[in-house]
Amino acid sequence: MKTLARLIPAAAALAVASAAFAAPAAAPKKNGLYSGSIPGQEKRLELHVSPDGRSATAAMFCFDTKVGSLRRFPIAGGAFKASKKTGSMLVWAISGKFTSTTKGRASIALHALCDGKGGLVTLTLRS
């Protein structure tokens, strides 16, 4: 019984910490340009939010050369998801969310771009 009494406060503290770590999605800045790089790699993602803030386009750069783009895709509840296919082959994809008006996070899957290695990106408002 003493062990259970010690586990309950620890579990409650873990739940509070987990809730604080999982930031809710936020609305992006309308007409904003966000960019970020995969840490330790020469790969950059640029995300351009539309003037109404409900959609975006994206461009992927490897070694400062544009290697891919994604046409207009929706932003719903501060979150986004888009992919580029050639036939049935997935070329690249992104998914993520805005954590504030000036920041966001995205996961990039580069199946047929650059060296094929994706990663996580922290997006920062540039303009």
C-alpha positions as CSV (number, residue, x, y, z in Angstrom):
1,M,0.0,0.0,0.0
2,K,2.9,2.4,0.7
3,T,4.3,1.8,-2.7
4,L,0.9,2.7,-4.3
5,A,0.8,5.8,-2.2
6,R,4.2,6.9,-3.6
7,L,3.3,6.0,-7.2
8,I,0.1,8.1,-7.4
9,P,1.9,11.5,-6.9
10,A,4.6,10.4,-9.3
11,A,2.1,9.5,-11.9
12,A,0.2,12.8,-11.4
13,A,3.5,14.7,-11.8
14,L,4.3,12.8,-15.0
15,A,0.8,13.5,-16.4
16,V,1.2,17.3,-15.7
17,A,4.7,17.3,-17.3
18,S,3.4,15.4,-20.4
19,A,0.5,17.8,-20.8
20,A,2.8,20.8,-20.6
21,F,5.3,19.3,-23.1
22,A,2.6,18.6,-25.7
23,A,1.9,22.1,-26.8
24,P,-1.5,22.8,-28.4
25,A,-1.6,24.0,-32.0
26,A,-1.9,27.7,-32.7
27,A,-2.9,29.8,-35.6
28,P,0.0,30.9,-37.9
29,K,0.6,34.5,-38.9
30,K,-1.4,35.3,-42.0
31,N,0.9,35.7,-45.1
32,G,3.9,34.6,-42.9
33,L,7.1,33.0,-44.1
34,Y,8.4,30.3,-41.8
35,S,11.7,28.4,-42.2
36,G,13.8,25.9,-40.4
37,S,16.6,23.5,-41.0
38,I,17.2,19.9,-40.0
39,P,19.8,20.1,-37.3
40,G,23.3,19.1,-38.5
41,Q,22.2,18.9,-42.2
42,E,22.1,21.3,-45.1
43,K,18.4,20.9,-45.6
44,R,15.9,23.8,-45.2
45,L,12.1,23.9,-45.3
46,E,10.3,27.1,-46.1
47,L,6.5,27.3,-45.4
48,H,4.5,30.2,-46.9
49,V,1.2,30.8,-45.2
50,S,-1.6,32.2,-47.3
51,P,-3.0,35.7,-46.7
52,D,-6.1,34.2,-45.1
53,G,-4.1,31.8,-42.9
54,R,-6.0,28.8,-44.0
55,S,-3.5,27.2,-46.3
56,A,0.2,27.2,-47.2
57,T,2.8,26.2,-49.8
58,A,6.2,24.7,-49.0
59,A,9.6,24.5,-50.6
60,M,12.5,22.1,-49.7
61,F,16.1,23.1,-50.2
62,C,19.2,20.9,-50.1
63,F,22.5,22.7,-50.0
64,D,20.8,26.0,-50.9
65,T,19.2,24.5,-54.0
66,K,15.4,24.2,-54.3
67,V,14.7,20.5,-54.8
68,G,11.0,20.3,-54.3
69,S,7.8,22.2,-53.7
70,L,4.3,21.4,-52.4
71,R,1.3,23.2,-53.8
72,R,-1.4,24.7,-51.7
73,F,-2.4,22.5,-48.7
74,P,-4.8,23.2,-45.8
75,I,-4.0,24.4,-42.3
76,A,-6.7,23.3,-39.9
77,G,-6.6,24.0,-36.2
78,G,-3.0,25.1,-36.6
79,A,-1.9,21.8,-38.1
80,F,-0.8,20.9,-41.6
81,K,0.0,17.8,-43.6
82,A,1.0,17.5,-47.3
83,S,2.9,15.2,-49.6
84,K,4.2,15.0,-53.2
85,K,3.8,11.8,-55.2
86,T,5.0,10.8,-58.7
87,G,2.6,8.2,-59.7
88,S,2.3,5.9,-56.7
89,M,5.8,6.8,-55.4
90,L,6.0,9.1,-52.4
91,V,8.7,11.7,-53.2
92,W,8.5,13.8,-50.0
93,A,6.0,14.7,-47.3
94,I,5.7,17.1,-44.3
95,S,3.4,17.2,-41.3
96,G,3.4,19.5,-38.3
97,K,1.7,22.2,-36.3
98,F,2.2,25.8,-35.3
99,T,3.0,26.1,-31.6
100,S,2.6,29.9,-31.5
101,T,2.2,32.7,-34.1
102,T,6.0,32.8,-34.5
103,K,7.0,29.1,-34.1
104,G,6.1,25.7,-35.5
105,R,7.4,22.1,-35.7
106,A,7.4,19.8,-38.7
107,S,8.5,16.3,-39.6
108,I,10.0,15.9,-43.0
109,A,10.1,12.6,-44.9
110,L,12.5,12.8,-47.9
111,H,11.9,9.5,-49.8
112,A,13.3,10.6,-53.1
113,L,14.9,14.0,-52.4
114,C,18.5,14.9,-51.3
115,D,20.0,11.9,-49.6
116,G,16.6,10.4,-48.6
117,K,17.0,11.2,-44.9
118,G,14.4,13.4,-43.3
119,G,14.1,14.8,-39.9
120,L,12.5,17.2,-37.5
121,V,12.5,21.0,-38.0
122,T,11.6,23.9,-35.8
123,L,10.0,26.5,-37.9
124,T,10.6,30.2,-37.1
125,L,8.7,33.2,-38.6
126,R,10.9,35.1,-40.9
127,S,8.5,37.7,-42.3
